């Protein structure tokens, strides 16, 4: 249970890091060689570029709120799998009315125990639903955010989930 509790704390720390823009916390969440897959056009294979790109992207928002829930964790020695639901609200008043973009999705993570504690070494994030103003996520009003939605049951049937109960 101590490992599970530490992993859930780590997963929740991600939401806190995002909303406080404490990108240094990525060092406590992800391995140096993290493989982060946030969709067809958003993949990283190292923590530094992942952190830099996320920091740059989130600078345009007036506020964000990330909630992590429904944690499922399976520990096997020094490795673990976790599956977590996420909800987020992005606020950018310059985008017009409404100034919000709400989304929900899931994170499928593979973790490994390091001398410093648990770290995510592989993350797959998929958006299931969004609503609001897509221009909130666009760097300019001329750009409209395009998103491929992903149903969890389709990913499971295709064998693309790491977490298997």
OpenMM code with the backbone's topology and positions (N, CA, C; nanometers):
from openmm import Vec3, app, unit

residues = "UNK UNK UNK UNK UNK UNK UNK UNK UNK UNK UNK UNK UNK UNK UNK UNK UNK UNK UNK UNK UNK UNK UNK UNK UNK UNK UNK UNK UNK UNK UNK UNK UNK UNK UNK UNK UNK UNK UNK UNK UNK UNK UNK UNK UNK UNK UNK UNK UNK UNK UNK UNK UNK UNK UNK UNK UNK UNK UNK UNK UNK UNK UNK UNK UNK UNK UNK UNK UNK UNK UNK UNK UNK UNK UNK UNK UNK UNK UNK UNK UNK UNK UNK UNK UNK UNK UNK UNK UNK UNK UNK UNK UNK UNK UNK UNK UNK UNK UNK UNK UNK UNK UNK UNK UNK UNK UNK UNK UNK UNK UNK UNK UNK UNK UNK UNK UNK UNK UNK UNK UNK UNK UNK UNK UNK UNK UNK UNK UNK UNK UNK UNK UNK UNK UNK UNK UNK UNK UNK UNK UNK UNK UNK UNK UNK UNK UNK UNK UNK UNK UNK UNK UNK UNK UNK UNK UNK UNK UNK UNK UNK UNK UNK UNK UNK".split()
positions = [
    Vec3(0.0824, -0.1201, 0.0000),
    Vec3(0.0000, 0.0000, 0.0000),
    Vec3(0.0865, 0.1262, 0.0000),
    Vec3(0.2051, 0.1205, 0.0598),
    Vec3(0.2919, 0.2384, 0.0632),
    Vec3(0.3347, 0.2778, -0.0782),
    Vec3(0.3660, 0.1788, -0.1627),
    Vec3(0.4018, 0.2088, -0.3012),
    Vec3(0.2841, 0.2706, -0.3755),
    Vec3(0.1659, 0.2131, -0.3560),
    Vec3(0.0470, 0.2665, -0.4223),
    Vec3(0.0227, 0.4110, -0.3798),
    Vec3(0.0337, 0.4365, -0.2499),
    Vec3(0.0123, 0.5718, -0.1990),
    Vec3(0.1146, 0.6693, -0.2575),
    Vec3(0.2389, 0.6276, -0.2680),
    Vec3(0.3430, 0.7133, -0.3251),
    Vec3(0.3159, 0.7426, -0.4724),
    Vec3(0.2670, 0.6432, -0.5448),
    Vec3(0.2375, 0.6615, -0.6870),
    Vec3(0.1180, 0.7540, -0.7056),
    Vec3(0.0132, 0.7365, -0.6285),
    Vec3(-0.1032, 0.8256, -0.6374),
    Vec3(-0.0622, 0.9694, -0.6060),
    Vec3(0.0213, 0.9867, -0.5050),
    Vec3(0.0733, 1.1198, -0.4712),
    Vec3(0.1493, 1.1795, -0.5890),
    Vec3(0.2295, 1.0994, -0.6564),
    Vec3(0.3054, 1.1433, -0.7732),
    Vec3(0.2122, 1.1859, -0.8863),
    Vec3(0.1084, 1.1054, -0.9107),
    Vec3(0.0127, 1.1379, -1.0168),
    Vec3(-0.0612, 1.2688, -0.9860),
    Vec3(-0.0944, 1.2903, -0.8609),
    Vec3(-0.1597, 1.4155, -0.8220),
    Vec3(-0.0634, 1.5337, -0.8286),
    Vec3(0.0643, 1.5086, -0.8026),
    Vec3(0.1646, 1.6147, -0.8116),
    Vec3(0.1717, 1.6708, -0.9527),
    Vec3(0.1460, 1.5884, -1.0513),
    Vec3(0.1443, 1.6344, -1.1907),
    Vec3(0.0430, 1.7479, -1.2087),
    Vec3(-0.0789, 1.7301, -1.1596),
    Vec3(-0.1798, 1.8359, -1.1702),
    Vec3(-0.1361, 1.9629, -1.0997),
    Vec3(-0.0748, 1.9474, -0.9833),
    Vec3(-0.0253, 2.0620, -0.9080),
    Vec3(0.0862, 2.1333, -0.9854),
    Vec3(0.1775, 2.0560, -1.0432),
    Vec3(0.2865, 2.1151, -1.1223),
    Vec3(0.2308, 2.1954, -1.2393),
    Vec3(0.1297, 2.1414, -1.3048),
    Vec3(0.0702, 2.2107, -1.4194),
    Vec3(0.0086, 2.3440, -1.3765),
    Vec3(-0.0681, 2.3423, -1.2702),
    Vec3(-0.1446, 2.4608, -1.2312),
    Vec3(-0.0603, 2.5674, -1.1632),
    Vec3(0.0504, 2.5271, -1.1017),
    Vec3(0.1400, 2.6245, -1.0399),
    Vec3(0.2522, 2.6661, -1.1340),
    Vec3(0.2594, 2.5989, -1.2490),
    Vec3(0.3657, 2.6208, -1.3465),
    Vec3(0.5028, 2.5972, -1.2838),
    Vec3(0.5066, 2.4989, -1.1976),
    Vec3(0.6318, 2.4579, -1.1330),
    Vec3(0.6935, 2.3460, -1.2171),
    Vec3(0.7528, 2.3841, -1.3279),
    Vec3(0.8050, 2.2859, -1.4228),
    Vec3(0.9223, 2.2089, -1.3648),
    Vec3(0.9855, 2.2624, -1.2603),
    Vec3(1.0925, 2.1879, -1.1930),
    Vec3(1.0391, 2.0594, -1.1291),
    Vec3(0.9092, 2.0555, -1.0983),
    Vec3(0.8505, 1.9348, -1.0396),
    Vec3(0.8494, 1.8172, -1.1374),
    Vec3(0.8638, 1.8449, -1.2679),
    Vec3(0.8726, 1.7360, -1.3641),
    Vec3(0.9890, 1.6429, -1.3280),
    Vec3(1.0940, 1.6972, -1.2636),
    Vec3(1.2070, 1.6132, -1.2220),
    Vec3(1.1649, 1.5111, -1.1176),
    Vec3(1.0630, 1.5417, -1.0385),
    Vec3(1.0133, 1.4501, -0.9352),
    Vec3(0.9031, 1.3582, -0.9885),
    Vec3(0.8562, 1.3832, -1.1107),
    Vec3(0.7433, 1.3078, -1.1665),
    Vec3(0.7874, 1.2117, -1.2774),
    Vec3(0.8771, 1.2584, -1.3635),
    Vec3(0.9138, 1.1830, -1.4837),
    Vec3(1.0619, 1.1445, -1.4831),
    Vec3(1.0929, 1.0334, -1.5503),
    Vec3(1.2325, 0.9960, -1.5708),
    Vec3(1.2944, 1.0899, -1.6742),
    Vec3(1.4265, 1.0953, -1.6770),
    Vec3(1.4978, 1.1797, -1.7737),
    Vec3(1.4624, 1.1390, -1.9160),
    Vec3(1.4457, 1.0087, -1.9387),
    Vec3(1.4183, 0.9561, -2.0730),
    Vec3(1.2698, 0.9228, -2.0928),
    Vec3(1.1829, 1.0002, -2.0301),
    Vec3(1.0391, 0.9730, -2.0389),
    Vec3(0.9931, 0.9663, -2.1851),
    Vec3(0.9021, 0.8763, -2.2110),
    Vec3(0.8352, 0.8649, -2.3411),
    Vec3(0.6926, 0.9127, -2.3167),
    Vec3(0.6634, 1.0357, -2.3578),
    Vec3(0.5329, 1.0969, -2.3311),
    Vec3(0.4571, 1.1146, -2.4622),
    Vec3(0.3438, 1.0483, -2.4708),
    Vec3(0.2606, 1.0479, -2.5917),
    Vec3(0.1268, 1.1128, -2.5590),
    Vec3(0.1084, 1.2360, -2.6041),
    Vec3(-0.0159, 1.3094, -2.5815),
    Vec3(-0.0987, 1.3199, -2.7098),
    Vec3(-0.0713, 1.2343, -2.8047),
    Vec3(-0.1488, 1.2331, -2.9285),
    Vec3(-0.0572, 1.2391, -3.0496),
    Vec3(-0.1163, 1.2320, -3.1688),
    Vec3(-0.0377, 1.2190, -3.2917),
    Vec3(0.0664, 1.3286, -3.3138),
    Vec3(0.0412, 1.4494, -3.2678),
    Vec3(0.1353, 1.5589, -3.2922),
    Vec3(0.2049, 1.6056, -3.1650),
    Vec3(0.1900, 1.5330, -3.0558),
    Vec3(0.2451, 1.5766, -2.9274),
    Vec3(0.3133, 1.4603, -2.8561),
    Vec3(0.4364, 1.4313, -2.8971),
    Vec3(0.5131, 1.3230, -2.8359),
    Vec3(0.6524, 1.3730, -2.8009),
    Vec3(0.7034, 1.3238, -2.6875),
    Vec3(0.8370, 1.3605, -2.6414),
    Vec3(0.9086, 1.2349, -2.5967),
    Vec3(1.0418, 1.2358, -2.6079),
    Vec3(1.1211, 1.1223, -2.5620),
    Vec3(1.2270, 1.1645, -2.4611),
    Vec3(1.2126, 1.2844, -2.4067),
    Vec3(1.3011, 1.3269, -2.2994),
    Vec3(1.2299, 1.4320, -2.2142),
    Vec3(1.2637, 1.4312, -2.0877),
    Vec3(1.1973, 1.5184, -1.9910),
    Vec3(1.2217, 1.6665, -2.0200),
    Vec3(1.3416, 1.7008, -2.0618),
    Vec3(1.3747, 1.8425, -2.0815),
    Vec3(1.2890, 1.9072, -2.1906),
    Vec3(1.2757, 1.8428, -2.3050),
    Vec3(1.1930, 1.9016, -2.4116),
    Vec3(1.0450, 1.8972, -2.3739),
    Vec3(1.0033, 1.7927, -2.3048),
    Vec3(0.8653, 1.7823, -2.2563),
    Vec3(0.8347, 1.8998, -2.1638),
    Vec3(0.9214, 1.9233, -2.0676),
    Vec3(0.9041, 2.0328, -1.9713),
    Vec3(0.9037, 2.1681, -2.0431),
    Vec3(0.9995, 2.1897, -2.1322),
    Vec3(1.0097, 2.3175, -2.2032),
    Vec3(0.8858, 2.3441, -2.2872),
    Vec3(0.8422, 2.2448, -2.3630),
    Vec3(0.7243, 2.2630, -2.4491),
    Vec3(0.5973, 2.2856, -2.3666),
    Vec3(0.5810, 2.2126, -2.2581),
    Vec3(0.4634, 2.2324, -2.1731),
    Vec3(0.4659, 2.3707, -2.1092),
    Vec3(0.5817, 2.4145, -2.0656),
    Vec3(0.5937, 2.5476, -2.0071),
    Vec3(0.5589, 2.6561, -2.1067),
    Vec3(0.6113, 2.6453, -2.2268),
    Vec3(0.5830, 2.7438, -2.3314),
    Vec3(0.4343, 2.7459, -2.3652),
    Vec3(0.3748, 2.6287, -2.3816),
    Vec3(0.2329, 2.6200, -2.4159),
    Vec3(0.1446, 2.6803, -2.3067),
    Vec3(0.1738, 2.6517, -2.1821),
    Vec3(0.0877, 2.6960, -2.0718),
    Vec3(0.1052, 2.8430, -2.0345),
    Vec3(0.2084, 2.9075, -2.0846),
    Vec3(0.2293, 3.0488, -2.0537),
    Vec3(0.1157, 3.1373, -2.1056),
    Vec3(0.0467, 3.0966, -2.2106),
    Vec3(-0.0586, 3.1819, -2.2672),
    Vec3(-0.1878, 3.1807, -2.1851),
    Vec3(-0.2013, 3.0896, -2.0903),
    Vec3(-0.3248, 3.0806, -2.0132),
    Vec3(-0.3227, 3.1738, -1.8927),
    Vec3(-0.4388, 3.2302, -1.8632),
    Vec3(-0.4527, 3.3107, -1.7422),
    Vec3(-0.4576, 3.2210, -1.6192),
    Vec3(-0.5145, 3.1033, -1.6338),
    Vec3(-0.5230, 3.0074, -1.5242),
    Vec3(-0.5525, 2.8694, -1.5824),
    Vec3(-0.5148, 2.7664, -1.5056),
    Vec3(-0.5493, 2.6284, -1.5409),
    Vec3(-0.5882, 2.5558, -1.4138),
    Vec3(-0.6653, 2.4486, -1.4320),
    Vec3(-0.6970, 2.3623, -1.3189),
    Vec3(-0.7027, 2.2185, -1.3691),
    Vec3(-0.6188, 2.1344, -1.3124),
    Vec3(-0.6113, 1.9933, -1.3506),
    Vec3(-0.6522, 1.9077, -1.2310),
    Vec3(-0.7486, 1.8205, -1.2507),
    Vec3(-0.7926, 1.7271, -1.1472),
    Vec3(-0.7619, 1.5856, -1.1897),
    Vec3(-0.7048, 1.5087, -1.0987),
    Vec3(-0.6697, 1.3699, -1.1255),
    Vec3(-0.7568, 1.2814, -1.0366),
    Vec3(-0.8130, 1.1738, -1.0948),
    Vec3(-0.9031, 1.0896, -1.0156),
    Vec3(-0.9040, 0.9459, -1.0670),
    Vec3(-0.9804, 0.8624, -0.9981),
    Vec3(-1.0014, 0.7222, -1.0356),
    Vec3(-0.8698, 0.6486, -1.0558),
    Vec3(-0.7783, 0.6648, -0.9635),
    Vec3(-0.6463, 0.6037, -0.9733),
    Vec3(-0.6546, 0.4514, -0.9607),
    Vec3(-0.5986, 0.3835, -1.0580),
    Vec3(-0.5799, 0.2389, -1.0524),
    Vec3(-0.4303, 0.2141, -1.0615),
    Vec3(-0.3760, 0.1410, -0.9670),
    Vec3(-0.2312, 0.1207, -0.9601),
    Vec3(-0.2026, -0.0270, -0.9375),
    Vec3(-0.1073, -0.0797, -1.0132),
    Vec3(-0.0604, -0.2172, -0.9935),
    Vec3(0.0919, -0.2135, -0.9844),
    Vec3(0.1440, -0.2572, -0.8722),
    Vec3(0.2881, -0.2578, -0.8483),
    Vec3(0.3398, -0.4000, -0.8608),
    Vec3(0.4488, -0.4167, -0.9346),
    Vec3(0.5160, -0.5455, -0.9498),
    Vec3(0.6648, -0.5237, -0.9314),
    Vec3(0.7103, -0.5350, -0.8065),
    Vec3(0.8518, -0.5134, -0.7767),
    Vec3(0.8892, -0.3670, -0.7938),
    Vec3(0.9848, -0.3419, -0.8831),
    Vec3(1.0324, -0.2056, -0.9064),
    Vec3(0.9685, -0.1395, -1.0270),
    Vec3(0.8612, -0.1987, -1.0777),
    Vec3(0.7863, -0.1351, -1.1866),
    Vec3(0.6378, -0.1324, -1.1487),
    Vec3(0.5659, -0.0452, -1.2128),
    Vec3(0.4231, -0.0304, -1.1833),
    Vec3(0.3512, 0.0216, -1.3066),
    Vec3(0.2232, -0.0024, -1.3090),
    Vec3(0.1326, 0.0520, -1.4104),
    Vec3(0.0269, 0.1321, -1.3358),
    Vec3(-0.0156, 0.2418, -1.3943),
    Vec3(-0.1221, 0.3225, -1.3346),
    Vec3(-0.2123, 0.3737, -1.4442),
    Vec3(-0.3384, 0.3845, -1.4109),
    Vec3(-0.4370, 0.4407, -1.5023),
    Vec3(-0.5160, 0.5449, -1.4233),
    Vec3(-0.5241, 0.6656, -1.4771),
    Vec3(-0.5827, 0.7781, -1.4053),
    Vec3(-0.6715, 0.8590, -1.4989),
    Vec3(-0.7837, 0.9052, -1.4478),
    Vec3(-0.8666, 0.9979, -1.5237),
    Vec3(-0.8220, 1.1396, -1.4922),
    Vec3(-0.8344, 1.2267, -1.5900),
    Vec3(-0.7993, 1.3664, -1.5703),
    Vec3(-0.9070, 1.4575, -1.6251),
    Vec3(-0.9261, 1.5684, -1.5581),
    Vec3(-1.0134, 1.6760, -1.6053),
    Vec3(-0.9336, 1.8043, -1.5967),
    Vec3(-0.9498, 1.8918, -1.6946),
    Vec3(-0.8744, 2.0155, -1.6919),
    Vec3(-0.9580, 2.1297, -1.7465),
    Vec3(-0.9310, 2.2445, -1.6933),
    Vec3(-0.9916, 2.3690, -1.7415),
    Vec3(-0.8776, 2.4637, -1.7730),
    Vec3(-0.8802, 2.5170, -1.8931),
    Vec3(-0.7820, 2.6156, -1.9368),
    Vec3(-0.8562, 2.7466, -1.9571),
    Vec3(-0.8031, 2.8553, -1.9018),
    Vec3(-0.8683, 2.9860, -1.9081),
    Vec3(-0.7753, 3.0839, -1.9788),
    Vec3(-0.8291, 3.1496, -2.0810),
    Vec3(-0.7541, 3.2526, -2.1542),
    Vec3(-0.8524, 3.3580, -2.2028),
    Vec3(-0.8569, 3.4680, -2.1326),
    Vec3(-0.9547, 3.5732, -2.1635),
    Vec3(-0.9347, 3.6344, -2.3020),
    Vec3(-0.8133, 3.6377, -2.3520),
    Vec3(-0.7857, 3.6957, -2.4834),
    Vec3(-0.8492, 3.6156, -2.5969),
    Vec3(-0.8931, 3.4937, -2.5697),
    Vec3(-0.9520, 3.4078, -2.6732),
    Vec3(-1.0970, 3.4438, -2.7028),
    Vec3(-1.1584, 3.5284, -2.6209),
    Vec3(-1.2976, 3.5650, -2.6435),
    Vec3(-1.3901, 3.4936, -2.5480),
    Vec3(-1.5182, 3.4960, -2.5822),
    Vec3(-1.6218, 3.4436, -2.4944),
    Vec3(-1.6746, 3.3110, -2.5487),
    Vec3(-1.6762, 3.2057, -2.4722),
    Vec3(-1.6291, 3.1949, -2.3347),
    Vec3(-1.4772, 3.1818, -2.3315),
    Vec3(-1.4150, 3.2260, -2.2237),
    Vec3(-1.2687, 3.2208, -2.2163),
    Vec3(-1.2156, 3.0870, -2.1653),
    Vec3(-1.2930, 2.9795, -2.1752),
    Vec3(-1.2516, 2.8508, -2.1180),
    Vec3(-1.2563, 2.7387, -2.2211),
    Vec3(-1.1713, 2.6414, -2.1991),
    Vec3(-1.1704, 2.5155, -2.2722),
    Vec3(-1.1605, 2.4075, -2.1666),
    Vec3(-1.2621, 2.3225, -2.1592),
    Vec3(-1.2664, 2.2133, -2.0622),
    Vec3(-1.2423, 2.0819, -2.1347),
    Vec3(-1.1662, 1.9966, -2.0720),
    Vec3(-1.1403, 1.8673, -2.1307),
    Vec3(-1.1360, 1.7590, -2.0258),
    Vec3(-1.1556, 1.6372, -2.0716),
    Vec3(-1.1388, 1.5215, -1.9840),
    Vec3(-1.0771, 1.4095, -2.0668),
    Vec3(-1.0051, 1.3246, -1.9971),
    Vec3(-0.9394, 1.2148, -2.0651),
    Vec3(-0.8755, 1.1220, -1.9646),
    Vec3(-0.7737, 1.0512, -2.0096),
    Vec3(-0.7075, 0.9552, -1.9218),
    Vec3(-0.5584, 0.9520, -1.9486),
    Vec3(-0.4878, 0.9030, -1.8462),
    Vec3(-0.3435, 0.8835, -1.8518),
    Vec3(-0.3163, 0.7364, -1.8238),
    Vec3(-0.2380, 0.6731, -1.9077),
    Vec3(-0.1958, 0.5352, -1.8884),
    Vec3(-0.0443, 0.5399, -1.8708),
    Vec3(0.0029, 0.5099, -1.7502),
    Vec3(0.1437, 0.5304, -1.7157),
    Vec3(0.2144, 0.4012, -1.6787),
    Vec3(0.3411, 0.3941, -1.7182),
    Vec3(0.4318, 0.2908, -1.6695),
    Vec3(0.5347, 0.3634, -1.5834),
    Vec3(0.5566, 0.3130, -1.4633),
    Vec3(0.6481, 0.3765, -1.3694),
    Vec3(0.7595, 0.2814, -1.3305),
    Vec3(0.8698, 0.3401, -1.2872),
    Vec3(0.9771, 0.2578, -1.2327),
    Vec3(1.0281, 0.3227, -1.1047),
    Vec3(1.0697, 0.2349, -1.0139),
    Vec3(1.1270, 0.2810, -0.8879),
    Vec3(1.2711, 0.3237, -0.9154),
    Vec3(1.3060, 0.4428, -0.8718),
    Vec3(1.4420, 0.4939, -0.8839),
    Vec3(1.4958, 0.5175, -0.7425),
    Vec3(1.6237, 0.5464, -0.7276),
    Vec3(1.6758, 0.5785, -0.5936),
    Vec3(1.6060, 0.6992, -0.5306),
    Vec3(1.5494, 0.7880, -0.6138),
    Vec3(1.4784, 0.9061, -0.5637),
    Vec3(1.3294, 0.8806, -0.5418),
    Vec3(1.2793, 0.7645, -0.5801),
    Vec3(1.1375, 0.7325, -0.5664),
    Vec3(1.0774, 0.6945, -0.7010),
    Vec3(0.9467, 0.6794, -0.7030),
    Vec3(0.8760, 0.6409, -0.8254),
    Vec3(0.8795, 0.7544, -0.9269),
    Vec3(0.8955, 0.7169, -1.0560),
    Vec3(0.8943, 0.8134, -1.1655),
    Vec3(0.8183, 0.7513, -1.2826),
    Vec3(0.7488, 0.8355, -1.3570),
    Vec3(0.6796, 0.7902, -1.4784),
    Vec3(0.7830, 0.7825, -1.5901),
    Vec3(0.7928, 0.6626, -1.6526),
    Vec3(0.8865, 0.6462, -1.7638),
    Vec3(0.8153, 0.6418, -1.8986),
    Vec3(0.6878, 0.6085, -1.8976),
    Vec3(0.6083, 0.6111, -2.0214),
    Vec3(0.4689, 0.6584, -1.9865),
    Vec3(0.4213, 0.7573, -2.0610),
    Vec3(0.2861, 0.8098, -2.0400),
    Vec3(0.2150, 0.8188, -2.1735),
    Vec3(0.0915, 0.7700, -2.1758),
    Vec3(0.0013, 0.7915, -2.2878),
    Vec3(-0.1162, 0.8702, -2.2320),
    Vec3(-0.1454, 0.9839, -2.2923),
    Vec3(-0.2583, 1.0684, -2.2517),
    Vec3(-0.3507, 1.0823, -2.3715),
    Vec3(-0.4783, 1.0616, -2.3478),
    Vec3(-0.5772, 1.0779, -2.4541),
    Vec3(-0.6951, 1.1586, -2.4025),
    Vec3(-0.7464, 1.2448, -2.4886),
    Vec3(-0.8632, 1.3272, -2.4580),
    Vec3(-0.9869, 1.2515, -2.5023),
    Vec3(-1.0851, 1.2440, -2.4141),
    Vec3(-1.2107, 1.1757, -2.4443),
    Vec3(-1.3191, 1.2762, -2.4817),
    Vec3(-1.3153, 1.3925, -2.4166),
    Vec3(-1.4217, 1.4910, -2.4356),
    Vec3(-1.3652, 1.6307, -2.4124),
    Vec3(-1.4152, 1.7255, -2.4885),
    Vec3(-1.3831, 1.8652, -2.4605),
    Vec3(-1.5023, 1.9520, -2.4969),
    Vec3(-1.5081, 2.0677, -2.4341),
    Vec3(-1.6120, 2.1661, -2.4659),
    Vec3(-1.5563, 2.3045, -2.4379),
    Vec3(-1.6244, 2.4031, -2.4903),
    Vec3(-1.5806, 2.5402, -2.4703),
    Vec3(-1.5260, 2.6000, -2.5980),
    Vec3(-1.4427, 2.6984, -2.5826),
    Vec3(-1.3884, 2.7743, -2.6934),
    Vec3(-1.2542, 2.7150, -2.7365),
    Vec3(-1.2462, 2.6537, -2.8552),
    Vec3(-1.1197, 2.5936, -2.8980),
    Vec3(-1.0088, 2.6960, -2.9191),
    Vec3(-1.0440, 2.8246, -2.9353),
    Vec3(-0.9412, 2.9277, -2.9535),
    Vec3(-0.8621, 2.9530, -2.8253),
    Vec3(-0.9116, 2.9038, -2.7120),
    Vec3(-0.8371, 2.9179, -2.5866),
    Vec3(-0.7008, 2.8519, -2.6001),
    Vec3(-0.6931, 2.7417, -2.6739),
    Vec3(-0.5666, 2.6685, -2.6889),
    Vec3(-0.4856, 2.7121, -2.8083),
    Vec3(-0.5362, 2.8058, -2.8860),
    Vec3(-0.4667, 2.8484, -3.0066),
    Vec3(-0.3769, 2.9688, -2.9759),
    Vec3(-0.2538, 2.9687, -3.0243),
    Vec3(-0.1653, 3.0815, -2.9983),
    Vec3(-0.2155, 3.2126, -3.0581),
    Vec3(-0.2956, 3.2047, -3.1637),
    Vec3(-0.3538, 3.3256, -3.2225),
    Vec3(-0.4992, 3.2974, -3.2551),
    Vec3(-0.5750, 3.4009, -3.2777),
    Vec3(-0.7178, 3.3829, -3.3091),
    Vec3(-0.7397, 3.3191, -3.4457),
    Vec3(-0.6356, 3.3169, -3.5292),
    Vec3(-0.6488, 3.2564, -3.6617),
    Vec3(-0.6373, 3.1048, -3.6583),
    Vec3(-0.5862, 3.0511, -3.5510),
    Vec3(-0.5648, 2.9075, -3.5383),
    Vec3(-0.6772, 2.8455, -3.4573),
    Vec3(-0.7328, 2.7376, -3.5057),
    Vec3(-0.8340, 2.6646, -3.4301),
    Vec3(-0.7754, 2.5285, -3.3950),
    Vec3(-0.7886, 2.4924, -3.2702),
    Vec3(-0.7346, 2.3666, -3.2199),
    Vec3(-0.8108, 2.2493, -3.2784),
    Vec3(-0.7395, 2.1508, -3.3320),
    Vec3(-0.7997, 2.0284, -3.3833),
    Vec3(-0.7610, 1.9151, -3.2890),
    Vec3(-0.8571, 1.8336, -3.2555),
    Vec3(-0.8330, 1.7292, -3.1577),
    Vec3(-0.8963, 1.5993, -3.2033),
    Vec3(-0.8180, 1.4926, -3.1986),
    Vec3(-0.8711, 1.3594, -3.2243),
    Vec3(-0.9111, 1.2997, -3.0906),
    Vec3(-1.0409, 1.2755, -3.0721),
    Vec3(-1.0897, 1.2191, -2.9471),
    Vec3(-1.0635, 1.0691, -2.9454),
    Vec3(-1.0511, 1.0151, -2.8272),
    Vec3(-1.0137, 0.8752, -2.8128),
    Vec3(-1.1021, 0.8092, -2.7086),
    Vec3(-1.1691, 0.7028, -2.7464),
    Vec3(-1.2525, 0.6280, -2.6520),
    Vec3(-1.1682, 0.5201, -2.5842),
    Vec3(-1.1773, 0.5142, -2.4521),
    Vec3(-1.0974, 0.4194, -2.3746),
    Vec3(-1.1254, 0.2753, -2.4149),
    Vec3(-1.2529, 0.2425, -2.4399),
    Vec3(-1.2844, 0.1035, -2.4753),
    Vec3(-1.2190, 0.0633, -2.6078),
    Vec3(-1.2042, 0.1582, -2.7009),
    Vec3(-1.1390, 0.1260, -2.8279),
    Vec3(-0.9891, 0.1006, -2.8078),
    Vec3(-0.9264, 0.1799, -2.7222),
    Vec3(-0.7842, 0.1598, -2.6930),
    Vec3(-0.7631, 0.0257, -2.6228),
    Vec3(-0.8527, -0.0106, -2.5306),
    Vec3(-0.8420, -0.1370, -2.4585),
    Vec3(-0.8572, -0.2547, -2.5538),
    Vec3(-0.9579, -0.2500, -2.6375),
    Vec3(-0.9806, -0.3604, -2.7332),
    Vec3(-0.8651, -0.3762, -2.8284),
    Vec3(-0.7981, -0.2652, -2.8619),
    Vec3(-0.6853, -0.2702, -2.9539),
    Vec3(-0.5549, -0.3107, -2.8843),
    Vec3(-0.5609, -0.3294, -2.7519),
    Vec3(-0.4423, -0.3712, -2.6778),
    Vec3(-0.3399, -0.2618, -2.6585),
    Vec3(-0.3829, -0.1358, -2.6631),
    Vec3(-0.2891, -0.0249, -2.6516),
    Vec3(-0.2777, 0.0313, -2.5093),
    Vec3(-0.3425, -0.0300, -2.4113),
    Vec3(-0.3306, 0.0151, -2.2735),
    Vec3(-0.2251, -0.0665, -2.2011),
    Vec3(-0.1431, 0.0011, -2.1224),
    Vec3(-0.0435, -0.0702, -2.0432),
    Vec3(-0.1051, -0.1273, -1.9157),
    Vec3(-0.2034, -0.0564, -1.8592),
    Vec3(-0.2655, -0.1026, -1.7358),
    Vec3(-0.3694, -0.2087, -1.7692),
    Vec3(-0.3493, -0.3283, -1.7173),
    Vec3(-0.4426, -0.4390, -1.7390),
    Vec3(-0.4778, -0.4966, -1.6024),
    Vec3(-0.6026, -0.4797, -1.5564),
    Vec3(-0.6404, -0.5354, -1.4250),
    Vec3(-0.6417, -0.6873, -1.4264),
] * unit.nanometer
topology = app.Topology()
chain = topology.addChain("A")
for resn in residues:
    res = topology.addResidue(resn, chain)
    for name in ("N", "CA", "C"):
        topology.addAtom(name, app.Element.getBySymbol(name[0]), res)
